[in-house]
């Protein structure tokens, strides 16, 4: 299992996992210089309650499977149109698209810079089987 990612890497992974579930307009806010609540907020939206649930559940599953990380807390539920998943340094806010503007976290935390870099490469949430690893090794030997 890979090492536990630091705050910024974790925020980028959360953004990537949200994008994998077709989250709308995922944004990372860097709170390190403006608040002690968390180091980063990842904010995104969903088009429906099932998608909201899929983003939250997919994020939790991927981080548990890939890094052994479990959230410190999860609050909200799809019917409330807002779920927050707390990983300590990183808090992921998943809104229904109709609710995101009402809470306006980006405006509330406008002093926090937006992380503008490109997201990390897509991560694989499933590990390769022994057979696939063996095939990769044989392919590399054949190239040498």
Buried (B, 14 or more C-beta within 10 A) or exposed (E): EEEEBEBBEBBBBBBBBBBBBEBBEBBBBBBBEEEEEBBBBBBBBBEEBEBBBBBBBBBBEBBEBBBEBEBEEBEBEBEEBBBBBBBEBBBBBBBBBEBBEEBEBBEEBEEBBEBEEEBEEEBEBEEEEEEEEEEEEEEEEEEE
